[in-house]
Amino acid sequence: MREDGKNCEVFFTLPEGIAEDSVRVSAAGGVVTLTMRDDDSGRSYMQRIRIPFGVERSDTVETVISNDVLRIRICPCATKR
């Protein structure tokens, strides 16, 4: 995770066998939740990570998957620190 004072980026390496279209990201309060499914075994995974600020409904959460790495970028509109 890295923060530049304006945005926060979180990086996850996806486990082998995870279907990119099964990856779901949600953010609420000060927690980002990542869920995903392994197509081969049918197992589901969930990971939660705390971020250094609360996420409001109007905040922007962007996700990109490249080379089995998920990048989550949170652009707060009006955060309380």
Contact map, one row per residue, 1 for C-alpha under 8 A:
111000011110000000000000000000000000000000000000000000000000000000000000000000000
111100011100000000000000000000000000000000000000000000000000000000000000000000000
111111111000000000000000000000000000000000000000000000000000000000000000000000000
011111110000000000000000000000000000000000000000000000000000000000000000000000000
001111110000000000000000000000000000000000000000000000000000000000000000000000000
001111110000000000000000000000000000000000000000000000000000000000000000001100000
001111111000000000000000000000000000000000000000000000000000000000000000111100000
111111111100000000000000000000000000000000000000001000000000000000000000111000000
111000111110000000000000000000000000000000000000000000000000000000000011110000000
110000011111000000000000000000000000000000000000000000000000000000000011100000000
100000001111100000000000000000000000000000000000000000000000000000001111000000000
000000000111110000000000000000000000000000000000000000000000000000001110000000000
000000000011111000000000000000000000000000000000000000000000000000011100000000000
000000000001111101000000000000000000000000000000000000000000000000011100000000000
000000000000111111000000000000000000000000000000000000000000000000010000000000000
000000000000011111000000000000000000000000000000000000000000000000000000000000000
000000000000001111100000000000000000011100000000000000000000000000000000000000000
000000000000011111110110000000000001111000000000000000000000000000000000000000000
000000000000000011111110000000000001111000000000000000000000000000000000000000000
000000000000000001111110000000000000000000000000000000000000000010000000000000000
000000000000000000111110000000000000000000000000000000000000000000000000000000000
000000000000000001111111000000000011100000000000000000000000000000000000000000000
000000000000000001111111100000000111100000000000000000000000000000000000000000000
000000000000000000000111110000000111000000000000000000000000000000000000000000000
000000000000000000000011111000011110000000000000000000000000001000000000000000000
000000000000000000000001111100011100000000000000000000000000000000000000000000000
000000000000000000000000111111111000000000000000000000100000100000000000000000000
000000000000000000000000011111110000000000000000000001111000000000000000000000000
000000000000000000000000001111100000000000000000000011110000000000000000000000000
000000000000000000000000001111110000000000000000011111100000000000000000000000000
000000000000000000000000001111111000000000000001111001100000000000000000000000000
000000000000000000000000111101111100000000000001111000000000000000000000000000000
000000000000000000000000111000111110000000000111100000000000000000000000000000000
000000000000000000000011110000011111000000000111000000000000000000000000000000000
000000000000000000000111100000001111100000011110000000000000000000000000000000000
000000000000000001100111000000000111110000011100000000000000000000000000000000000
000000000000000001100110000000000011111001111000000000000000000000000000000000000
000000000000000011100000000000000001111111110000000000000000000000000000000000000
000000000000000011100000000000000000111111100000000000000000000000000000000000000
000000000000000010000000000000000000011111000000000000000000000000000000000000000
000000000000000000000000000000000000011111100000000000000000000000000000000000000
000000000000000000000000000000000000111111110000000000000000000000000000000000000
000000000000000000000000000000000000111011111000000000000000000000000000000000000
000000000000000000000000000000000011110001111100000000000000000000000000000000000
000000000000000000000000000000000011100000111110000000000000000000000000000000000
000000000000000000000000000000001111000000011111000000000000000000000000000000000
000000000000000000000000000000001110000000001111100000000000000000000000000000000
000000000000000000000000000000111100000000000111110000000000000000000000000000000
000000000000000000000000000000111000000000000011111000000000000000000000000000000
000000000000000000000000000001110000000000000001111100000000000000000000000000000
000000010000000000000000000001110000000000000000111111000000000000000000000000000
000000000000000000000000000001000000000000000000011111000000000000000000000000001
000000000000000000000000000011000000000000000000001111100000000000000000000000111
000000000000000000000000000111100000000000000000001111110000000000000000000000111
000000000000000000000000001111100000000000000000000011111010000000000000000100100
000000000000000000000000000110000000000000000000000001111110000000000000000111100
000000000000000000000000000100000000000000000000000000111110000000000000000000000
000000000000000000000000000000000000000000000000000000011111000000000000000110000
000000000000000000000000000000000000000000000000000000111111100000000000011111000
000000000000000000000000000000000000000000000000000000000111110000000000111110000
000000000000000000000000001000000000000000000000000000000011111000000001111000000
000000000000000000000000000000000000000000000000000000000001111100000001110000000
000000000000000000000000100000000000000000000000000000000000111110000111100000000
000000000000000000000000000000000000000000000000000000000000011111000111000000000
000000000000000000010000000000000000000000000000000000000000001111111110000000000
000000000000000000000000000000000000000000000000000000000000000111111100000000000
000000000000000000000000000000000000000000000000000000000000000011111000000000000
000000000000111000000000000000000000000000000000000000000000000011111100000000000
000000000011110000000000000000000000000000000000000000000000000011111110000000000
000000000011110000000000000000000000000000000000000000000000001111011111000000000
000000001111000000000000000000000000000000000000000000000000001110001111100000000
000000001110000000000000000000000000000000000000000000000000111100000111110000000
000000111100000000000000000000000000000000000000000000000001111000000011111000000
000000111000000000000000000000000000000000000000000000000011110000000001111100000
000001110000000000000000000000000000000000000000000000000011100000000000111110000
000001100000000000000000000000000000000000000000000000110111000000000000011111100
000000000000000000000000000000000000000000000000000000010111000000000000001111100
000000000000000000000000000000000000000000000000000000010010000000000000000111110
000000000000000000000000000000000000000000000000000011110000000000000000000111111
000000000000000000000000000000000000000000000000000011000000000000000000000001111
000000000000000000000000000000000000000000000000000111000000000000000000000000111
